[in-house]
Amino acid sequence: MSASPLVLPPVRLLPAAELARLARAVPLLEHALRLVRWAGDGRPVDAMGELLEADLAAAATELGIDAEEGLGEAAQAWGVAVDTGLLALEIEEDAQEAASAGEPAGRAVRAQAYAAVAAGDPQDLLELWLAAAEYALADASEPDYEGLQDVLDDGDRSVLDEMDWDPEEEAEFLDTALANLYVLMAMDAAEPEPGAVPLPVLAASLVVPDEMEQPSDAVLEEVTAVMMRLDEQFRLLGPAGLLEYRPVDGALIAEDGEPELSEVGPDGLDPEEISRYGLVRLTPLGVYGLRERLIEAGAQAPVIGDLADGPAADLLAALIDYPDHAARAEAELWLTDRKPVEAATELLAAGRGDDASAPGRRLICQQTLALLGAEAEPALREVLDDPRLGGLARVWLTERGAADIPAPGADMVFWLTIDTLAAQLATDEDAELLGDLIRDLVARHDGFFDAAWRVDHPATADVLEAMGRLHPDRKIAKDARKAAFKARSREGTAG
């Protein structure tokens, strides 16, 4: 049986034309396009398709790069042009076999891909940028050959014995780090764009187990090592337009080559101090690119606005799992072109049901209805006598100061309470917040458990058991468990 696809939180995407404009300005791609124009009708290349030494220096000059220090950058831009199909290689087979490294074996000429990009279609340019980004990601997963050569030149060949480089593992590590960065940014409620993620936070997401509340010294050391590994790779990815990166402050590096992390944490350092350990964020173009790669890998990666034209049932089902800020944005887009009464009627109909997901749908229904004004009132009045929807309808009408609202019966009040708690228990990971809610609820209702176990709701017993776990008062917790037992017994009798 195949595994369920990874479902990611939704992101915002810029329009294709705006993304294409950003892609054209990316240094790596812009340099590659300039070299294609510079190559003209053909440039000599060696058997590997690389520029000859004199032409490589000329290419660096064309890009405005120092010919001494920028040969690697020029070579990378040339590699992108060839790898993405902007340039086509014309190398005779016999020449390829006979030519030595650095000797002419053919030429590179402008290819059809360049003509397509020059035509200005945004999608063509975005596909080209994606190919360039893949080249850069592969580059960032390669060993630092120049640094290695410097070490060898200094006579320290022991590094070869210690080097255990697995290119597939390194590429997977970088892919996972970028996927985690994508998720962390998607969960960020900052507007209009998510903020940067501290490098220690991203590194911890790759190392620290979810159930570990306080990382051990050994885990912190591993987080530090991952930070420095990411620091090196992210520095290389800047010209590709995938991310914006503020490197680790060199003043923090200890004598052993790694920063000390023992004091890093939300309570230990202020934001400015944390930023010295590195900050990274995906650019809008990077969000687009990472989403394309994740979809190709089989993930579900929604975009805010995907549900705007769909039915209310799809909206409520999806928004249960959305972060609060994304759920509100999606709901606002869904309401934009709908008449208030019609929208409210459809939302209320989609909120019905007794299945396990129904409480969550009704909670989202209530939150979406809260975005509507008084024009929707007729739809809410239509369901006042509905035992499942009448309670939330009364809340909505009361909040808007509507007149002549019939008082709810005790059964409806308790049913709405159980339904709301069931939704919160299913969707809210903040146990402390839920505990506060439960304590307040019990304090305001004498004899709550005597009435609650009788509520005809599928989740009554589960809710009461959860109240028993979360309430700090031992006597009240015991009362909740007793009520849960009675609810289970009632369910068995009814069955």
C-alpha positions, -999 to +999 in steps of 0.1 A: +000+000+000+014+034-009+020+060+018-003+090+021+010+121+003+026+148+024+001+176+028+018+210+033+003+242+046-008+267+019+013+295+006+008+327-013+021+329-049+028+360-069+012+361-105+033+343-131+042+376-149+056+390-116+075+358-109+090+358-144+102+394-139+119+384-107+134+353-125+149+374-152+168+395-126+182+365-107+220+369-110+227+333-120+202+333-148+209+369-159+246+360-162+237+328-182+216+348-206+243+374-211+268+347-219+245+332-245+242+366-262+280+370-259+285+336-274+269+348-306+269+322-334+293+300-316+322+298-291+349+272-290+346+246-262+366+216-251+354+180-251+334+187-218+316+216-233+335+241-212+350+274-224+387+275-232+409+293-208+411+326-228+374+327-235+366+320-198+386+351-188+368+370-215+334+357-202+343+370-167+351+404-182+318+403-201+300+398-168+319+425-151+336+400-128+373+402-118+391+380-143+413+366-115+388+359-088+356+354-108+365+326-131+344+302-111+314+324-112+317+328-150+322+290-154+290+284-133+270+308-155+283+290-186+274+257-171+238+269-164+235+281-201+246+247-213+227+226-187+194+245-193+195+241-230+201+278-238+233+267-255+237+236-277+270+218-279+283+208-314+312+184-307+323+158-332+327+123-317+362+118-330+372+153-318+357+145-284+379+114-281+411+130-294+410+164-277+427+168-243+412+188-215+413+225-223+417+220-261+391+229-286+368+200-296+337+218-309+316+249-303+285+261-283+257+278-302+225+295-292+197+269-289+159+269-294+154+274-256+170+308-259+147+319-287+117+307-266+128+327-236+136+358-257+099+357-269+089+367-234+065+340-223+064+340-185+060+303-182+090+296-205+112+319-183+100+303-151+108+268-164+142+281-174+147+295-139+137+262-123+163+244-144+189+270-133+179+266-097+183+228-100+218+234-113+226+256-083+211+231-059+233+203-073+263+227-071+256+234-034+255+196-027+290+192-041+322+191-020+343+223-018+368+212-043+387+245-043+390+244-005+400+208-006+427+216-031+441+243-009+443+218+020+461+193-003+485+220-015+494+227+022+504+191+025+475+179+047+464+148+028+448+132+059+416+150+049+411+125+020+410+096+045+384+114+066+362+125+038+330+105+036+309+123+009+276+108-003+262+131-030+227+116-027+227+120+011+239+156+008+213+164-018+186+148+003+198+168+034+195+201+015+161+191+000+148+183+035+161+216+049+144+236+022+112+217+026+112+224+064+120+261+056+089+261+032+067+247+060+080+271+087+074+301+065+040+289+055+030+286+092+042+322+098+013+347+101+034+377+092+019+399+065+023+406+036+053+382+035+065+357+061+096+367+080+130+351+080+136+319+100+165+318+125+191+293+113+191+275+147+153+270+144+157+255+110+186+233+121+166+221+151+137+211+129+161+187+112+176+173+144+154+177+175+126+151+180+091+165+183+086+150+217+119+164+231+110+195+253+146+204+263+174+194+240+204+177+256+239+190+252+246+162+226+215+173+206+226+210+208+260+200+194+243+182+165+221+213+159+253+234+158+269+211+132+238+212+110+238+250+113+273+252+099+265+227+072+235+248+061+255+280+064+279+268+038+252+256+014+230+287+018+259+310+010+262+292-024+224+294-032+221+332-030+228+339-067+201+314-077+173+336-064+159+308-041+165+325-008+177+355+011+204+346+037+221+365+065+251+343+074+263+334+109+282+362+125+319+354+122+324+369+157+303+341+172+325+313+158+344+296+186+380+284+183+368+250+172+351+265+142+315+264+155+293+289+174+282+282+209+245+274+211+239+267+248+222+300+254+202+302+222+164+301+227+133+322+226+138+332+262+176+334+262+183+359+233+164+388+219+155+387+181+186+408+172+209+385+191+193+354+175+197+369+141+235+368+146+232+330+143+219+333+108+185+342+092+171+326+061+139+330+041+127+318+007+121+346-018+087+347-035+104+330-064+119+305-040+084+297-026+072+291-062+102+269-070+101+248-039+064+242-043+070+230-079+097+206-066+076+193-037+046+187-060+069+167-083+080+147-053+043+138-047+033+163-020+001+182-018+010+219-018-020+241-019-020+278-027-042+304-010-070+310-034-073+274-047-107+270-030-122+304-040-144+289-068-152+256-051-182+245-029-185+254+008-180+217+017-145+216+001-137+249+019-147+238+053-130+204+050-097+219+039-096+248+063-097+225+093-060+218+087-050+254+077-031+278+100-054+305+113-040+333+091-042+311+060-078+299+068-090+335+072-073+346+039-088+316+020-123+322+036-122+359+026-114+350-010-142+324-010-167+351+001-155+378-023-178+372-052-207+356-033-239+372-020-239+371+018-272+353+022-263+327-004-228+322+011-242+318+046-268+293+035-242+272+017-218+273+046-245+263+071-255+234+049-219+222+046-216+224+084-241+197+090-232+161+099-224+138+127-191+123+114-158+127+132-148+158+112-182+176+116-172+196+148-142+210+130-163+219+099-188+237+121-160+256+139-146+268+105-182+275+094-186+298+125-153+315+118-162+321+082-196+334+090-180+359+114-166+376+083-201+384+070-221+414+079-257+419+088-268+412+052-265+375+060-290+376+089-319+359+070-298+327+064-289+325+101-325+329+112-335+300+090-316+276+112-325+288+147-346+257+153-319+233+139-305+214+170-271+213+154-268+248+139-292+268+161-266+275+188-240+290+165-267+309+147-277+325+180-241+334+188-237+351+154-270+371+157-263+381+193-228+394+183-245+417+157-271+430+181-300+414+163-334+417+179-360+390+188-336+361+192-353+332+211-333+320+241-317+286+235-327+256+255-303+239+279-299+210+255-288+233+227-263+252+249-246+220+262-246+204+227-229+235+213-204+234+242-195+198+235-193+204+198-170+234+202-147+215+226-146+185+202-135+208+174-108+224+196-095+191+208-091+179+172-074+210+158-057+229+187-023+216+197-020+242+226-029+220+256-023+249+280-049+271+262-074+243+261-068+236+298-076+273+306-108+271+285-119+240+303-112+254+337-132+286+329-161+265+315-164+243+346-161+273+369-190+291+353-214+262+352-223+245+384-232+209+379-216+209+344-208+172+344-242+161+357-257+176+325-229+171+301-228+133+300-264+132+288-257+153+257-266+135+225-234+142+207-210+116+191-180+131+208-195+136+243-175+108+260-142+118+243-146+154+253-153+145+289-123+122+290-101+150+276-115+173+303-104+148+329-069+147+315-065+185+312-082+198+344-056+204+371-080+199+400-080+162+409-116+162+422-130+179+391-108+157+368-123+126+386-158+140+381-151+144+344-139+108+341-170+096+359-192+116+335-173+101+306-180+066+319-217+074+321-216+088+286-200+056+273-226+035+292-254+056+277-239+051+242-237+014+248-273+012+259-285+033+230-265+011+206 
